[in-house]
Amino acid sequence: MALLPQVGLGALVIEVVLPTYNGAAYLKEQVDSIHRQTLRPQRLLVRDDGSSDGTQALLAELQQHYGSWLHQLPAEENLGCSANVSRLLEASRAPYVALADQDDIWLPEKLAESLALLQRLEQHHGVHRPLLVHSDLELMAADGCPLGSTYMQHQRLDPGCTAPEALALTNVVTGCTVLVNRALLDQALPIPPEALMHDWWLALVASRFGAIGWLPQPTMLYRQHGGNVLGAQGLGLAYWMTRLRNLLVDPAAGGHTRAALQQAACFEQRYGQALSPLPALMQVTRRRRWLALCRLPAHQRPWKHGPLRTLGLYGLLAWMPR
């Protein structure tokens, strides 16, 4: 992997990493919003993951327009979303790094407000602790029209639930809002293949070994369209029917919950610290699992955001074979 030229950290306050894949429709507007920040990042690092829609040609035009401020990493292979972000983060040498998506619009004060909070966290916890700051997002349609809701409202998530045992099952950190310090990157990278998403892994490491800060005001406009990797799905009937159908078709798979537990097991293997008792409990029979769950102290019992999610979790734990 080719690293960026070595630059003194004093000259690099913030870098932004931007993975792209078939994002030509909205990319120019997003790059412009990053460049127009009141606290402009010293460099925008971009790596395209094999686009076929004209994104690569657009990036060449943007690089001519912005010059060395926009730096493209070589892209010899298709990595997928999280691995692409990991490659970008590994290439950065800045003391602070922000993550961006290709199709959103940053509000002008996003980086300034995020850095101010992160530096307050560093004053309290120390610069050598892994720290992460994230915020809410204002939802907008593909054409840019506001949808009248924020991401946290739409998903009915509590951004204050960032203890390791809570994050093990539900991620409340949206990667495109994130600003991290160098200590977090040094401890979290490389992002393992078992990680469900890069932002989830970064949040787990910050929660266990450092701290997470929250900006309640939206710092960006989050575009909802058919090409979102995840997007704000909501919790309507269609969501629950899809989850139930997937469970009935393949109960052994366990869907999102099984993948979250595999991620937690990977975390424990790498760092020697457990996030949740569930990965170990899933290795025993269902009857013994339920007895063990009932004996857990109240603060260790698994739960999710809201009674419906929690009820679904316990139903899944009862249904899934080990």
C-alpha positions in Angstrom: 0.0 0.0 0.0 1.4 3.4 -1.0 1.5 5.9 1.9 1.2 9.6 1.5 4.3 11.7 1.6 5.5 12.3 5.1 4.5 15.8 6.3 5.1 17.3 9.7 2.1 16.8 12.0 2.1 20.5 12.8 1.2 21.3 9.2 -1.6 18.7 9.2 -4.4 19.5 11.6 -7.3 17.6 9.9 -7.5 15.3 6.9 -10.7 14.0 5.5 -11.0 10.5 4.0 -13.5 9.9 1.2 -14.2 6.5 -0.3 -16.0 6.5 -3.6 -17.9 4.0 -5.7 -20.3 4.9 -8.5 -20.9 8.3 -6.9 -20.7 10.6 -9.8 -24.2 12.0 -9.4 -23.5 13.8 -6.1 -19.7 13.7 -5.6 -18.9 17.2 -6.9 -21.4 18.9 -4.5 -20.0 16.9 -1.5 -16.3 17.8 -2.3 -17.3 21.4 -2.6 -19.0 21.4 0.8 -15.9 19.9 2.3 -13.6 22.5 0.7 -15.9 25.3 1.9 -15.7 24.4 5.6 -14.9 27.3 7.9 -12.1 25.1 9.2 -10.9 23.7 5.9 -9.1 20.4 6.1 -5.5 20.4 5.0 -6.1 17.5 2.6 -8.9 15.4 1.2 -7.8 11.8 0.6 -9.9 9.9 -1.9 -9.8 6.3 -3.1 -12.1 5.0 -5.7 -13.1 1.3 -5.4 -13.6 0.5 -9.1 -16.4 2.7 -10.2 -18.1 2.2 -13.6 -20.3 5.3 -13.8 -17.8 8.1 -14.6 -16.7 8.7 -11.0 -13.0 8.2 -11.9 -13.2 10.8 -14.7 -14.9 13.2 -12.4 -12.2 12.7 -9.8 -9.6 13.6 -12.4 -11.5 16.8 -13.1 -11.8 17.6 -9.4 -8.1 17.0 -8.9 -7.2 19.4 -11.6 -9.6 22.0 -10.0 -8.4 21.6 -6.4 -4.8 20.7 -7.0 -2.8 18.9 -4.3 -5.6 19.5 -1.7 -7.3 16.5 -3.2 -5.1 13.5 -3.1 -6.1 10.2 -4.8 -4.8 6.9 -3.5 -4.0 4.2 -6.1 -6.8 1.7 -6.6 -5.5 -1.6 -7.9 -8.4 -3.7 -6.6 -12.0 -3.6 -5.4 -12.0 -3.8 -1.6 -15.5 -3.1 -0.5 -16.7 -0.3 1.7 -15.1 -0.9 5.1 -11.8 -2.1 3.7 -11.7 0.9 1.4 -12.1 3.2 4.4 -9.5 1.2 6.3 -7.0 1.7 3.5 -7.7 5.4 3.5 -7.3 5.7 7.2 -4.0 3.8 7.2 -2.7 6.2 4.6 -3.4 9.3 6.6 -0.8 10.7 9.0 -2.8 13.6 10.4 -3.5 14.0 14.2 -7.2 14.3 13.4 -9.1 12.6 10.7 -12.7 13.0 9.6 -14.8 10.5 7.5 -17.0 11.5 4.6 -19.5 9.8 2.3 -19.6 10.6 -1.4 -23.3 11.8 -1.6 -23.9 14.1 1.4 -23.5 17.8 2.0 -21.5 19.1 4.9 -22.8 22.2 6.8 -20.1 24.9 6.9 -19.3 24.6 10.6 -19.1 20.8 10.7 -15.3 20.4 11.2 -14.9 23.4 13.4 -17.6 22.2 15.8 -16.4 18.6 15.8 -12.8 19.6 16.5 -13.8 21.9 19.3 -15.6 19.0 21.1 -12.8 16.6 20.4 -10.2 18.9 21.8 -12.3 19.3 24.9 -12.3 15.6 25.3 -8.6 15.5 24.9 -8.2 18.1 27.6 -10.3 15.9 29.9 -9.0 12.4 29.0 -5.6 13.1 27.5 -4.4 13.1 23.9 -3.2 9.5 24.2 -6.7 8.1 24.8 -8.7 6.9 21.7 -11.4 9.5 21.1 -14.3 9.9 18.7 -16.8 12.6 18.0 -20.0 12.2 16.0 -23.2 14.1 15.4 -26.8 13.8 14.2 -27.7 14.2 10.5 -30.5 16.1 8.7 -32.2 13.7 6.2 -32.8 14.9 2.7 -34.2 13.3 -0.5 -32.1 12.5 -3.5 -33.0 15.9 -5.0 -31.8 17.7 -1.9 -35.3 18.5 -0.5 -35.3 18.2 3.4 -37.4 15.3 4.8 -38.1 17.0 8.1 -36.4 14.6 10.3 -32.9 13.7 11.7 -31.3 10.3 11.4 -31.5 9.6 15.2 -35.2 10.6 15.2 -36.0 8.4 12.2 -34.1 5.4 13.5 -35.3 5.9 17.1 -31.8 5.6 18.5 -30.4 7.0 21.7 -26.9 8.5 20.9 -26.0 8.4 24.6 -25.9 4.6 24.6 -22.2 4.3 23.9 -21.1 1.9 26.7 -19.3 -1.1 25.2 -22.0 -3.6 26.2 -24.6 -1.4 24.4 -22.5 -0.7 21.3 -21.8 -4.4 21.0 -25.4 -5.0 19.7 -26.4 -1.6 18.3 -24.2 1.0 16.7 -25.3 4.6 17.2 -22.3 6.2 15.5 -22.8 7.2 11.8 -19.4 7.1 10.1 -19.9 10.1 7.8 -20.2 12.4 10.8 -17.1 11.1 12.6 -14.0 12.9 13.6 -11.3 10.9 15.4 -7.9 11.5 16.9 -4.6 9.8 16.1 -4.7 7.6 19.3 -7.9 5.9 18.1 -6.5 5.2 14.7 -3.3 3.8 16.1 -5.3 1.3 18.2 -8.2 0.5 15.9 -6.4 -0.1 12.6 -6.5 -2.1 10.5 -10.2 -2.7 10.6 -10.7 -6.4 10.5 -12.9 -8.2 7.9 -15.2 -9.3 10.8 -16.2 -5.7 11.5 -19.8 -5.1 10.3 -18.9 -1.5 9.4 -15.9 0.7 9.9 -17.7 3.2 12.0 -19.0 0.5 14.3 -15.5 -0.8 14.9 -14.0 2.6 15.5 -16.9 3.3 18.0 -16.2 0.0 19.9 -12.5 0.8 20.3 -13.2 4.4 21.4 -15.9 3.2 23.9 -13.7 0.5 25.5 -10.4 2.4 25.6 -11.3 6.1 25.5 -14.4 8.2 25.1 -17.1 9.2 22.6 -18.5 12.7 22.2 -21.8 13.7 20.8 -22.9 16.8 19.0 -26.8 16.9 19.1 -27.2 19.4 16.3 -26.9 18.0 12.7 -23.6 18.9 11.1 -24.5 17.6 7.6 -27.3 16.8 5.1 -27.7 13.1 4.7 -29.0 12.1 1.2 -31.4 9.2 1.0 -31.4 7.5 -2.3 -31.5 4.0 -3.8 -27.7 3.6 -3.7 -27.1 4.1 0.0 -25.1 1.3 1.6 -27.3 1.4 4.7 -29.3 4.6 4.9 -32.1 5.5 7.3 -34.4 2.5 7.0 -36.9 3.3 9.8 -38.8 0.8 11.9 -42.0 0.3 10.0 -43.9 -2.9 9.2 -41.7 -3.6 6.2 -38.6 -3.6 8.4 -40.0 -6.0 10.9 -41.4 -8.3 8.2 -38.0 -8.5 6.5 -36.3 -9.4 9.8 -38.9 -12.1 10.6 -38.8 -13.5 7.1 -35.0 -13.8 7.2 -35.1 -15.5 10.5 -37.7 -18.1 9.4 -35.8 -18.8 6.2 -32.5 -19.4 7.9 -32.6 -19.4 11.7 -29.0 -20.6 12.0 -27.7 -17.5 10.2 -29.0 -15.1 12.9 -28.7 -12.1 10.5 -27.5 -8.8 11.9 -27.3 -10.1 15.5 -25.1 -13.1 14.6 -22.8 -10.8 12.7 -22.6 -8.3 15.6 -21.7 -11.2 18.0 -19.0 -12.3 15.6 -17.6 -8.8 15.6 -17.6 -8.7 19.4 -15.8 -12.1 19.4 -13.2 -10.6 17.0 -12.8 -7.6 19.3 -12.2 -9.9 22.3 -9.7 -12.0 20.4 -7.7 -8.9 19.3 -7.7 -6.9 22.5 -8.3 -9.6 25.2 -11.4 -7.7 26.5 -15.0 -8.9 26.2 -17.6 -6.4 25.1 -20.6 -8.7 25.9 -21.2 -12.1 27.5 -23.3 -13.1 24.5 -20.6 -14.5 22.2 -19.7 -17.1 24.8 -23.3 -17.8 25.7 -24.1 -18.5 22.0 -21.7 -21.5 22.1 -24.0 -23.4 24.6 -27.3 -25.1 24.0 -30.4 -22.9 24.0 -31.7 -24.2 27.3 -28.4 -23.6 29.1 -28.2 -20.2 27.3 -31.5 -19.1 28.8 -30.5 -20.2 32.3 -27.2 -18.3 31.9 -29.0 -15.2 30.6 -31.4 -15.2 33.6 -28.4 -15.4 36.0 -26.6 -12.4 34.5 -26.4 -9.2 36.6 -28.9 -6.6 35.4 -26.2 -4.4 33.9 -24.9 -7.3 31.8 -28.2 -8.4 30.3 -28.5 -7.7 26.6 -30.9 -5.0 25.4 -31.5 -2.9 22.3 -33.0 0.5 21.7 -36.7 0.3 22.5 -38.9 -2.6 23.7 -39.7 -3.9 20.2 -36.0 -4.3 19.4 -35.2 -5.8 22.7 -38.1 -8.3 22.4 -36.9 -9.2 19.0 -33.4 -9.8 20.3 -34.6 -12.2 23.0 -36.7 -14.0 20.5 -33.7 -14.4 18.3 -31.5 -15.6 21.1 -34.2 -18.3 21.9 -34.5 -19.3 18.3 -30.9 -19.4 17.1 -29.0 -22.6 17.4 -25.4 -22.4 18.6 
